[in-house]
Amino acid sequence: MNDPYLNDLRDDFEGYSNQLKKLKVKLLKSDSPELQAKIINQIDSIANKMENNQRQSVKVTKSRIKEMKSKSKK
């Protein structure tokens, strides 16, 4: 399904994934417990954003499918 809003959500999700990869590398290289705690908080924040993104994506996809079905019945 080619939908501009869904494409934006997908792009955002990919951006979050890339951020997580970078933070993982930083976390593994870090020796400081304070820095590790800060990185873990950032990872948690990004994970929450990803969850919200996925929920929104599912809602929009269901809505688009419902719209397509109602248009095809007419």
Protein Blocks (a to p, Z undefined) as FASTA:
>chain_A
ZZfklmmmmmmmmmmmmmmmmmmmmmmmpmbfklmmmmmmmmmmmmmmmmmmmmmmmmmm
mmmmmmmmmmmmZZ
